[in-house]
């Protein structure tokens, strides 16, 4: 019993000591917690600028000809002559190639001869029809005068009807032979392969040649491809974020590695009404005039499209933006009191480096590094100013920062 009592007393003493230690520790911690908000935070700042801001999208794509098609024969035959080669200019209606035409010439001659025979038969039937018609008329007159019998009249009438039917057959045969003759001439014309358009349609050239002279061609065998490069299409794809910003008629600045330092101007011609489910991207076609013929289909290009811009806008670095209680704003540095003040902002144009401040009116310097440790009225430590002549001075800094035209 004594042992149990001693154990209970010992446990009670240990509990009292532990409680006292806990109270003392808690009292020592409270000042530190209360003073945490007063600890100065080292920060970096950048000035609020008044300058032009642009929201520019930068995309990559490929150039395609405005029109491209394949020249191919409609009939089979041996390629006897090819008059064009790669990069040769092609005009509307120009003769491009000739197929062997001996067999087709013979077919035309035969169809022509058959047409002449049909026409001769038609003349013969027309003459016979005239004779039978006159005999029939004479028989009717004689019958009225009771000179000719009824059977003679019937015979004359039957002969007239038979000759009339033969005449119709002869007319049909002539029409048939004329169609056959025209068909033979059309097939003969297919041996002469011309550029399939009329008049001047811009700068069209031969892109590729697929066969050589002497080759046996089946119908629709590719001979050459024709490209319209008077203007080209720059094909790019935009993601969902930029889709709503693209408009028909917007200017696109096109550049390519083939001509470094030179830009080509184009216009947005078409915007796909859908985004592909696999990539969540939409097709955009930009028409690029190519009067000098410098740009070629297949070139890799970079395209800049300006979505929005504003002159003399108040801008802050994007890195200065921070959320406090669900509100976007910035911490403005007060160098006199060495304090940071939080200002909620209404944001306008935003690109990868800069954000336009629509309201309120803002001036001074904003915190760009260390603001995640700040609260309203926090004490801050600013980096020491660089001596004049070392590093970048204020003017140089402003000149560098005053170009928030960053492409995305």
Secondary structure, DSSP 8 states (H G I E B T S, - for coil): -HHHHHHHHHHHHHHHHHHHHHHHHHHHHHHHHHHGGGS-EEEEEEE-EEEEEEEEEEEEEEEEEEEEEEEE-SS-EEEEEE---TT-B--TT-EEEEE--HHHHHHHHHHHHHHHHHHHHHHHHHHHHHHHHHHHHHHHHHHHTT-S-HHHHHHHHHHHHHHHHHHHHHHHHHHHHHHHHHHHHHHHHTTEEE-SS-S--S-EEEEEE---TT-EE-TT-EEEEEEEEEEEEEEEEEEHHHHTT--TT-EEEEEEGGGTT-EEEEEEEEE-SS-BTTTTEEEEEEEEE-TT----TT-EEEEEEEEEEEEEEEEEEGGG-EEETTEEEEEEEETTTTEEEEEE-EEEEE-SSEEEEEES---SEEEEESGGG--TT-BEEE-----TTSS--HHHHHHHHT----B-
